Amino acid sequence: MKILTAGEMREIDRRTIEEFGIPGAVLMENAGIGVVAVLQEQFPHLAGERIVVVCGRGNNGGDGFVVARHLHNLGARPKVFLLARKHEIKGDAALNLGIAEKLGLEIVEAVTLSDRGRLKKALRSATLIVDAVFGTGLSKPAEGFPAAVIEDINDAPGFTVSVDLPSGLSSDTFRIIGPTIRADLTVALAAPKIAHFFPPAEKYAGKLEIVDISVPPALFESAELRLSLAGPDDVVPFFEERPRDGHKGTFGHVLVLAGSRGKTGAAVLAGKAAYRAGAGLVTIAAPASCLPVIARSMSELMTEPLPETREGTVAAEALPRLTQLLSGKDVVVIGPGLSAQPETADLVRRLLPKIRVQVVVDADGLNILAGHPAVLKAMRRPPILTPHPGEFARLLGLTVPEILNDRLTLASRYAVDHKAIVVLKGYRTLVAGPGGRVSVNPTGNPGMGTGGSGDVLSGVLGALAAGRKDIFGAAVAAVYLHGAAGDAASDRLGERAVVAGDLIRFLPEVQKALEAPSGCGCGEHEP
């Protein structure tokens, strides 16, 4: 599902009207019908609700007039307030204003302080408020009379439904730019927008519903639309039925370079996750003293002892052996529990350009790359980098707040500039590709905020990337699967009790569901 900016939505509207001949009035009609259909699901006795519809002067207000008209046709008696003079309304919105008046709906102009008093009184007694003040085109803070009305709506006790976007939000950012409606429910028209999915803006949208307004589906397939929400349709192809004549060599051999003294668990989690996510073979290469612990953790794991430093990390003299180990491997995972000890860091930086297969770099591997962009440029294939915000901040030389405030732009730019696939972890994990595409992951929950979750993701990424041509798609599928396993674990155990090993435990269940004809995966994950 595509996630659109205001400009992209305008262009799709234009093409719908000009190229396909669907009038704007029809789109507006469909929008209002869609909103009312959602309201009927939410309120079984809609005609009995005390409804106030607040309309702005633009097309969002026009949608509000359509909503009011269809509520009237259902037997409701909505009160409609217009935050402008009627003669100021133009185009399709004016058409629907006129229709509403001909049907007998009273449209009250609210532009003065005394008008505001009347509106506030109606809001205080309303059980349902429809916010149709501003649409997706707002780019600067609401001010003056509309800003005051926004505060009045927020102070009112009724259930608030916003049409397309809570008034006061800018669709192109998840930051709060000014006074904003706190909606209980938002009905997005045709497609969701950026502000619907990321905090803090997301919190103002409440529950999100998306309605079809008859935009031709082909318009959402444009390569120009780079941002999308991952869903079952995107990931199911990576869980197709295995060939009957397949064997362990068919399903990929993952080499995991991980672990150090006191951090063997990270290597174990990555190795176990790779197996549970479908890898045919998994070899863990780690400091020799760590191998007994790792080998005992799972009988199926193959292990390779490496020379080590005094600190119990992989030593520089391991490079020749590691170079030999690359032969026959399909994916190399580097970083979980590895440490950034200087000798180990130098080894990793010398090893990476020698690897011809897909590489996943996580944890300490990312810290080793910080300040060494030339290493990425020397790599044979676009690597998969899996930073959390702190690690990404070190890679870019920024602060964590700077990353969080602009993560969509920064993740995409870094992926393009460094020819990498960036998996920026966190709430709504992003997968950004070197071609400019960005996928937003809807699965996962706060229970996954526990040590080792990232190591599990590294193993899952290694398994799904093995032998794939579409590495970006494999990364999207791996992140979706990882989050879905976390959702399954939290559903069974409760968020507080989940540990990283539980994610591995639930990987089979989620994969089995994804392999089913429905392709559901893990229950419904509402955006």
N, C-alpha and C positions, 0 to 999 in steps of 0.2 A: 504494500500500500504506500503510495507516494505521500510525502509530507511537503506542503507547498508554502512558498513565501507569498506575500501579497501580490508582488509583481507577476509571479507565475500563475496565480489564480486569475488575475486580470487578463493575462494573455490567453488562458484557457477559455475564459468567458467570451473574449473577443472572437476566438476561432470558432467556438460553438455557434455564435450568432452569425458570423460572416461566412464561414466555410460550410457549415452544416445547415444553415438556415433556420436554426431554432431561435425564435425571438427571445429577447431579454425578458419580456413579460411572462413568457412560458417558464423560464428558469425561476423567476421570482414566484410564480404560482406554485411550482413544484417545491420550492424551498418552504413556503408557508404550509403546504399540505404535509410535507415531511415533518416539520416541527409539531404540528397538531397531532400527527400520528404517534409521535413519541410522547406527547402529553397525554394522549388517551391511554397509553400503556402505564404511565406513571399515576394517573388519576382516573380510577374506574368510573367515578361519578363527576365527570368534568363539568357538566352543566350546572352542578350545584356549587361550584367553587366561586369565590369572590375574586375576580380576575382584573388585574390592571396591566395594560400593555403600554409601554413607554417607547415612543418612536423618535428617532432622529430625522434629520433632513435628507439623508442620502438613501441609497438602496437598502441598507439594513432597516431603515424605517419603513421602506416599501414592503420588505418581508414581514415586518410587524403588522402592517395593514392587512396583508393576506391572512396572517395568523388570526387576527381579530375577526375577520370576515368568516373564516371557517369555524371559529369558536361560536360565533353568532348563529351560524347555520346548524350547529349541533345543539342549540338551545341554551347556550351560555349567554351571559349578559356582560361582556367585557367593557371596562372603562378604558378609553384610549386617549392618551395624552401625547401631543406633538410638541417637541422642543424647538419649534420654529413657527413662522407664520405660514398658513396654507399656501399662499401665493408664491412662496419661496421653493416649494417642492416641484421638482422637474422630472421628466422622463417617465419611466415605468413606475416609479414611486408615486408620481402624480396620478397616473392612471388608476392605481389601486386605491389611492386616497379617495378619488371620485367614486369608484365602485362602492367602497365601504359606506360613503355618505348616502349614496342612492339606496342602499339597503336599510338605511335608518340608523346606522351607528353614529353616535355623537363623537366627533373628534375635537378634543379640547386643546386649544393652543395654550402652551405653558411657556411663557418667555419673561414674565415679570415676577417680582417678589410675591405679589398677591396670588399669582397663578401657582407659584411654588407651594404656598400654603394649602391650596386646594389639592394639589398633587400629593403633598405629604399626608394629608388627611386620608386620601384614598389608599395610599400605600400602607398606612398603619392598620387598616381594616382588611387588607387583601390577604387571601390565603395563597394566591398564585400571582407572581409578578413575571411578566415577559419583558426582558431587556432587549430592545431593538434600537439602541441609541447609536452606537458606532459599529461599523463592521471591521473588515480586515485592513482597511486603508489608513487607519490611524497611525501616525508616525511621531507625533509629539504629544506631550501630556495634555489631558483634558483640563480645561480651565473654565473659569466663569460659571455661568448658569449650569451647563452640563455637568461640570465637576461637582457642583452642589447637589444636583439630582442624584448623581452616583452615590454620594454619601447618604442621601435620604433613602435610597433603595437598600443600601447596606444596613441601615438602621431599622428597616422594616422587618417584621417577624415572618412574613410570608415566604414560601418556597420560591426561589428565583431561578428562572430559566433564561439563559442567554442565547441569542440567535447568532450562530457562527462563532462568535468570540465574545467573552465578557467585555463590556464597554470599558475602555480605559487601557486595555492591553494593546500592545503592538504585535501583530502576528509574526513579525520577523525576529523577535528576540524573546528570550525567556526571562529577561529582567523586567522589573516593574518600573514603568516610566512616569507614573503619576497616579492620581485617584483611579481606582479600578473596582468594578463590580465583583463581589464575591458570590459567584453563582453556585447553586446546588447542582445544577445540570447545565451542560452546554451542548447544543445541537449543532455540530459542524456541518457545513453545506458542501457537498461534493467530495471534499477531502479534508483531512486534518491539517493544521498549521503548526509551525514550530512552537508557538506559545502553549499549545495544548499538551506538550509532552515533557517539559522540563521545569523543575522548580527554580524560582518561586512562582513563576506564572501559572504553572500547572495547578497549583493549589487553588487558584482563583477560578478555575474552570469547573471544579467539582467533577461529577461523573460525566464522561464524554460519550456522546452518541453521534454517529455519522450517518447522514441521510443522502440518498441519491437524488439529484435534481435533473437527471437526464443528460448530463454531460457525456458525449460519446467516449467510451472507454479507450479508444485509440489515442486520444489526446493525453492520457496519462502514461502512455508508453514511450514518450519522447525521451531521447538520450539526454536532452537538456535538463531534465528533472533528476537531480543527483541525489536527493535525500529521500529515504524511504523507511518504512517501519517493517521490520522482519516479521514474517508470519509463516504458518505451516506450509503454504504453497512454495515458499522460498527454500525451505529446508528439507522437505520430504524427498526430493531427488537425491539427497546425499545418504538416504537410508533405504535405497532400493533393495529388492531381494538379491541375495548373493547367488552367483552362478553355481550350478550344481557341481561343476568340476573344479571349484575353487579350492585352494589350499593355503597354508600359512604364508607362503611366499606371495600369493595373490593379493593379500590384504595389507601388505606393507610392513616394513621392518623399521621401527623407530629407535634411534639411538638417543639416549638421554645423558647428557653431560651435566651432572648435578651432584650436590651433597658436599659436605665438609664436616669436620669434627663438630659434633653437637647439632648438626642440621641434616642428619640422614633422613628424617621424616619427609622433608620436601622432595627428595629424590624418590622415595617410596611412593608418595602420593601421585607424583607425575607418572611414574611407571605403571602403577595400578590403574590409573585413569586411562592411560593409553590402551591398555589391554581391554578394559571394560567398554571403551568406546569403539572397539573393533579392530585394533591393530593385530596383525598376524604374529608378529614377533616384537619383543621389546628388550633392548640391552641397555643396562645402566652402567655407565663408566663413571667411577668415583674414586677418591683416594683409597688406597689399599686398606687402611685401617677401618674404613667405613663399611667395607664390603660384607663382613659377617652379619651386621645388623640388617643391611639391605637384602641380602640373600635369604635371610630367615623370614622376611616379611611376606613373601609370596613365592611359592615354588616355581611358578611359571617364568619369573624374571630371570633373564640371563645377566650376568655381571662381568665387568672387566675392571680388575684392579689397576690403578694408576699410581705412578710415583707421587709422593706428597711432600709438602713443605713442613717445617717444624710446627706450623700452626695447624696442620691437619687439612690443608687445602691442596688442590691439584698443582703439582710442580711443573716448571717449565720443561723438564726433560720428558714430560708425557706427550709432547707434540708429535714425535714420530709415530708412536703407537696410536694416537688419536687419528692421525692421517691415514694409517692403515685401516682403522676401524670404519672409516667413511665408506669403504668399499662395500657394496651390496646394501647399503642403507637407503631408505626412501625419504626419510625426514630426520632432522637433527634438532632436538630440543636442548637449549643451553640456558642455564641460569638458576633453577630452583635450588636454594641452599648452597650455592657454589662459593659464596663469599667474594669480596672485591679485593682480597689480599693482592698486593702489587704484582707479585710473580704470577699469580693465577690470572690477574687481569691482563697482563702482557701476553700470556699464553692464549687467552681467548681472542684477543685482538689479532694475533698472528694466525689463529686457526680459521676464523670466519671467512676470510677471502679464499681459502682453499676448498670450501665446501661447495659442491656443484648441485646438491639437491636442496629441497626446501628446508629453511631454517626457521625455528620458533625461538625467539629470544625473550626471556622473562626475568624478573627479579634482579639478582645480582648481575646477570648478563646485561641488563639495561643500564645499571649503574656503571658498569665497565665501559659501556659505549659513550656515556656522558662526556662531552668535551672532545670526542674523537669522531666527528662526522665523516672523515675520510674512510673509515672502516666500512661504513654503510655503502659508500660509493663504490668500494672495491668488491662488493659481494656479487656473486654470479646471478642470483635471483632476488626478486623483492622479498626481503625477510618479513615474517610476521612478528611485530613488536607488541608486547602486551603490558604496557605501563599502567599503574594506578596513577592518580593525579600527582602524587609526590614524585614518583619516578619520571613522569612526563615533565614536570617542572624542572628536574635536574637535566633532562635531555635538552630542554629549550633555554635553560638559564633564566627561568621565570619563577615567580612565587606560586604556591598552590592556589591562592585566591584568583590570581590572574588566569590560571588554567581553567578553573571552574567557571569564571565569568565569561569565558570566550571559547569554550572547549570545542564547539562545533567547527568554528573557523580554524582554530589552531591544529586540531587533529587532521582536518582535511589538508591544510597547507603543508604540514609536516610530511604527510603521506605522499603528496605530489612532489614536493621538493626533494625528498630522500628516496623516492621510488620504493616505498615500503607499504605494507599493510599495517595500519595502526589500530590496535584493539585498546581503546582507552576505557579502562574498567571503572565501574561505579554504577550508580543508579542510572538506568537507561544507557548501558554500555554502548559505545560507538565503535563501529568497524569502518575505518576510512581506507579507501584504496588509492593506489597511485594514479588511477585514471580520473579521480575526483568524486567517485561515488562514496556515499556515506550511508550506512545502515544503522538504524536505531533498534536496539534490542528491547522487547517488551517483557521478557521473562526475568525472574530473579526476585529477591526480597531481602530485607535487612538481616534475616537469619544467616545469610551467606557472608556477613561481615565477621569472619572468623579466620584465624591463622590457617593457612594451607589451601584456602579456596582457589587462590591464583595458581598454585602448583597443580591442582586438579585440572584447571582450565588449560594449562600448558600441555598436559598429557592428552586431553581431548582434542586440542588443536593438532597435535602431532599425529594422532590416529586418523582424523578426518582429512588432513592435508596429504596423506600418503597417496601418491599416484594420481592426484587430481590435477586436471588442467585448469579448472576454475578455482584458484586458491582463494580469491575474495569470497566466493560463494561458500567454500568450505569453512572459512573463518566465521562467516555469518551463521552457518549451521552449528558450528561448535559452540559459539557463544550462546545461541538459542538453547541448545541441548543442555549446556552447563547450567543456565539459569532455570530451565524447566526441571532439572534434577533437584535444584535447590528448592523450587516451589513444592515439588512432591515431598521432599524431606521435611519442609516446614509444615505442610499439611498434616503429616503423620506425627511429627515429633514436637511441633511448636517451634517458633522462630528462635527462642532463647536457647533451646537444647541442641540445635544443629551444630555439628562439627564437620570439618572438611571431608572426613571419611564417609560421612552420610551421603554426600553428593555422589561419591563413587557407588555407594550401595544402591542408589536410585537411578543410576544411569541406565541399567538394563530395562527397567520398567518403562522409562520414557522412550527409549529407542524402539522398544517393541510396539508401543502405541504409534510412533511415527511411521513404522513399517506397515501398519494396518491401512486398509483402503481409505479410511476416513482421514488419515494423516493428521489427526488432532494433536497428538504429541503428549499432552500433559494436562488435559482439561482446558478450560477456557482461560486465556490470559487477556483480560480486558486491558486496553491501553490506559 
